[in-house]
Amino acid sequence: MSAPAIVILGAGALDTARRIQALYAEGAAGVDRAAGAGCQVHGLHGRVEADVSYTELGAHLRELYARGTPIVALCAAGIVIRCVAPLLSNKGVEPPVLAVAEDGSAVVPLLGGLTDANVMAREIAAALAVPPAITTSGELRFGTCVLNPPEGYMLADIGQGKRFVSDLLAGESTRIEGDAPWLDDAQLPRSASARLAIRVTPRAWDGREDELVIHPRCVVAAVRGAGAGAGAGAGAGAGAGAQIVACVREALGAHGLAALSLSALLASSDDMTDPALAEAAASFNVPLRFAQTGPDGDKSPAGLLRAALRIPCETLHNDTSAGVALALAPLAIDPGTIGRARGRLTVIGLGPGRADLMVPAARTALDEATDILGYDTYVKMAGPLRAHQRVHGTDNREEMQRARHAFELASAGASVVMVSSGDPGVFAMAAAVLEALNASQDAAWAAVELTIVPGVSAALATAAQAGAPLGHDFCMLSLSDNLKPWAIIEKRLRHAAEADLVMAFYNPISRARPWQLDKALDIVREYRAAATQVVLGRDIGRPGGTLRTLTLGELKSSDVDMRTMVIVGSSMTRRFGGGSGGAEWVYTPRWYE
C-alpha cells in the first residue's frame, strides 16, 4: 500500500496530522517504509502551511481518491463522504478513506475495508491512544478482514467471499487448506470437519459455494514478444497484445491455474520496447519483467525462466509453438526478484514552485522514482522525497552530463525522474535529454521508456496572475547568450518587436550578464510605444512572490533580476483597474485591429 495523504483544513489539525505522519515515516504495517517516508500533510492554501497545498477540499479529495491514494482526512466524516460520494463504484479496489477528529479523539474508517482501511484505523488509533470506530461485522468478530489477504495474494471472487463471511457470522465453522499464516491469529471458528473451507491455491476456483479461494501470486509466465511470433498469427500490429494474453490464458487453463495466480510476465530484454508485451501485462494487471538469455544462450521462454528466477520453481508448461512457458513456485513470488524492469526516464516540470501548481503526473512520477536528477535548487523544490530515493543534484550548467547520467541509470533498469522548473520543454531539460538520446548509438538507451510531462511555465504562471497578457500571439525569448550568440538574440528581438508579438523574456539579467536587458529594451523601444504595458513577475508561485505592472517607458533594468519573468505587451495589450480589492488586470484581446 502506498503512503496516505493526510488532509487538513486548518492549523488546529496540524499537530495531530504530524503525529499520524510520524507513524508512517516509522513504517506502519502494510506500508513500505520507503513509501511511508513520502507521507505528506496536505493543507488548505492560505489557512495552514503544510507539505502540499490545495485550494478546494472536494476537488482535492476526489483527485486523491481517483489516483488510488489512501486518504486520512482530519475533518467531519460527513464532509468527506459528500466529497467522494460521486466516485464510489467498486469496493474491491477503492483506496482506504478515513476521517479523524482534529484533536485525534476519534478515528473512523469510511471506505476501503477490503484495502486496509480498518488496519490503518487500528494503527492510527493506537498512535493517538484512542479506540478505533470499526463497524465491520466480520472484523469485529474475527479480529481480521478475511476478504483482505496480504500483498501477493488475490481473492478469487468478492461476491462469493461476502456469502462465505455471512455464513461464518451465522454460526458456521471453517477449515483452512493451504498456507495462510496471516490467519494464524484470527479468531475464526475452526473445525477440521467443517463444511466451509478457506483454500489458498493457485488452482482456478471451480465455483463451489462452500469455498473461499485465495490465489497466491506464484506463477510466472515467460512469453515471446509479438515480433518474435507469440502464437499462431501473432504480429506486431493491432491485436498482438491480445494474442499474447490468449496464449497465456490457454497455458494457464491447460494446468487448471487461475489468471489471478500470475505474479509477472517475463520476456527477453531484446523485446523491451514491444508495446504488445506492455499491453498483455496491463491486461493481467501484473508487472512486466525482462531477462537476458542464460549462459547456455537459450532465448526460448523456458530459457528465460531459468535465467531470471532466483528461487526453485517447477516448470509446468513449455509450449514452443505458442511461445509460452510457465513456472510455479510453492509460495507467492515478489515480482521485484524476477529479472529486471524496463528502465524509465520521465522529464518533468515542477511548475512555478507552488505544490498545487505541479501537474499530478509529475508528482506521481516523483513518487515512483528510484533516482531523481536535476539542478540542486530544483531537486530541493521537488521534496519532500522518500528515504530510499537516490538524489543526484548537480550544477545548473551541467545539462548534457546530467542527461547522459539519466540514461545510464534508466538503461540499467532504474525509474529516473529528471527535474526542471516550469515546463521541461521551455528552456529546460527536455531538449537536453532528447539531444543526448539523438547523439547516442547505445541500444540500451533507445530501449528506455521516455516520457516528457508538461508543466506550468514561468511565463504562463506570471501571465495568469496578471490576467491574460498572452491572450493573443506571443513568443518566448531567452536573453542568455551562454548557448547562442547575442547577434541571434538581437535579430529575434527585432523580428518579434516588429511583428507586434507579446514577448516573454526568460533569463533577463544576471551578474555575469548585466548589460543585455538594457540592450534588449533599447531594441524593443524602437518598435513599441513608451505606454506599452509590461508585467514583472518575480518568484511567482513561490514564497514571497511579487507581481508588478508598469509601462515600457518606466521599466529599468534595475527592476529586474534573474528570478524575474518580464512580459512586454503588444500594441493591443490593455490594463485596467476596478477588480476586487482594487486589483489591476492586464490582458491582450483575442481580436486585432
Residue, then its C-alpha position, 0 to 999 in steps of 0.5 A: m500500500s502506498a503512503p496516505a495523504i493526510v488532509i487538513l483544513g486548518a492549523g488546529a489539525l496540524d499537530t495531530a496530522r504530524r503525529i499520524q505522519a510520524l507513524y508512517a515515516e516509522g513504517a506502519a504495517g502494510v506500508d513500505r517504509a520507503a513509501g511511508a517516508g513520502c507521507q505528506v500533510h496536505g493543507l488548505h492554501g492560505r489557512v495552514e502551511a503544510d507539505v502540499s497545498y490545495t485550494e478546494l477540499g472536494a476537488h482535492l479529495r476526489e483527485l486523491y481518491a481517483r489516483g488510488t491514494p489512501i486518504v486520512a482526512l482530519c475533518a467531519a466524516g460527513i464532509v468527506i463522504r459528500c466529497v467522494a460520494p460521486l466516485l464510489s463504484n467498486k469496493g474491491v479496489e477503492p483506496p482506504v478513506l478515513a476521517v479523524a477528529e482534529d484533536g485525534s479523539a476519534v478515528v473512523p474508517l469510511l471506505g476501503g475495508l477490503t484495502d486496509a482501511n480498518v488496519m490503518a484505523r487500528e494503527i492510527a488509533a493506537a498512535l493517538a491512544v484512542p479506540p478505533a470506530i470499526t463497524t465491520s461485522g466480520e472484523l469485529r468478530f474475527g479480529t481480521c478482514v478475511l476478504n483482505p489477504p496480504e500483498g501477493y495474494m488475490l481473492a478469487d471472487i468478492g461476491q462469493g467471499k461476502r456469502f462465505v463471511s455471512d455464513l461464518l457470522a451465522g454460526e458456521s465453522t471453517r477449515i483452512e487448506g493451504d498456507a495462510p499464516w496471516l490467519d494464524d491469529a484470527q479468531l475464526p471458528r475452526s473445525a477440521s470437519a467443517r463444511l466451509a473451507i478457506r483454500v489458498t491455491p493457485r488452482a482456478w476456483d471451480g465455483r463451489e459455494d462452500e469455498l473461499v479461494i485465495h490465489p497466491r501470486c506464484v506463477v510466472a509466465a515467460v512469453r515471446g514478444a509479438g515480433a518474435g511470433a507469440g502464437a499462431g498469427a501473432g504480429a506486431g500490429a493491432g491485436a498482438g497484445a491480445q494474442i499474447v494474453a490468449c496464449v497465456r490464458e490457454a497455458l494457464g487453463a491447460h494446468g487448471l491455474a487461475a489468471l489471478s495466480l500470475s505474479a509477472l510476465l517475463a520476456s527477453s530484454d531484446d523485446m523491451t520496447d514491444p508495446a504488445l508485451a506492455e499491453a498483455a501485462a496491463s491486461f493481467n494487471v501484473p508487472l512486466r519483467f525482462a531477462q537476458t538469455g542464460p549462459d547456455g544462450d537459450k532465448s526460448p521462454a523456458g530459457l528465460l525462466r531459468a535465467a531470471l528466477r532466483i528461487p526453485c520453481e517447477t516448470l509446468h508448461n513449455d509450449t514452443s509453438a505458442g511461445v509460452a512457458l510457465a513456472l510455479a513456485p510453492l509460495a507467492i513470488d515478489p515480482g521485484t526478484i524476477g529479472r529486471a524492469r524496463g528502465r524509465l526516464t520521465v522529464i518533468g516540470l515542477g511548475p512555478g514552485r507552488a505544490d498545487l501548481m505541479v501537474p499530478a503526473a509529475r508528482t506521481a512520477l516523483d513518487e515512483a522514482t528510484d533516482i531523481l536528477g536535476y539542478d540542486t535548487y530544483v531537486k530541493m523544490a521537488g521534496p519532500l522525497r522518500a528515504h530510499q530515493r537516490v538524489h543526484g543534484t548537480d550544477n545548473r550548467e551541467e545539462m548534457q552530463r546530467a542527461r547522459h547520467a539519466f540514461e545510464l541509470a534508466s538503461a540499467g533498469a532504474s525509474v529516473v525522474m529528471v527535474s526542471s522548473g516550469d515546463p521541461g520543454v521551455f528552456a529546460m531539460a527536455a531538449a537536453v535529454l532528447e539531444a543526448l538520446n539523438a547523439s547516442q548509438d547505445a541500444a540500451w538507451a533507445a530501449v528506455e521508456l521516455t516520457i516528457v510531462p508538461g508543466v506550468s511555465a514561468a511565463l504562463a504562471t506570471a501571465a495568469q496572475a496578471g490576467a491574460p497578457l498572452g491572450h493573443d500571439f506571443c513568443m518566448l525569448s531567452l536573453s542568455d547568450n551562454l548557448k547562442p550568440w547575442a547577434i541571434i538574440e538581437k535579430r529575434l528581438r527585432h523580428a518579434a518587436e516588429a511583428d507586434l508579438v507579446m514577448a516573454f523574456y526568460n533569463p533577463i539579467s544576471r551578474a555575469r550578464p548585466w548589460q543585455l536587458d538594457k540592450a534588449l529594451d533599447i531594441v524593443r523601444e524602437y518598435r513599441a510605444a513608451a505606454t506599452q504595458v509590461v508585467l514583472g513577475r518575480d518568484i511567482g508561485r513561490p514564497g514571497g512572490t511579487l507581481r508588478t505592472l508598469t509601462l515600457g517607458e518606466l521599466k529599468s533594468s534595475d527592476v529586474d533580476m534573474r528570478t524575474m519573468v518580464i512580459v512586454g505587451s503588444s500594441m493591443t495589450r490593455r490594463f485596467g483597474g476596478g477588480s476586487g480589492g482594487a486589483e489591476w488586470v492586464y490582458t491582450p484581446r483575442w481580436y486585432e485591429 
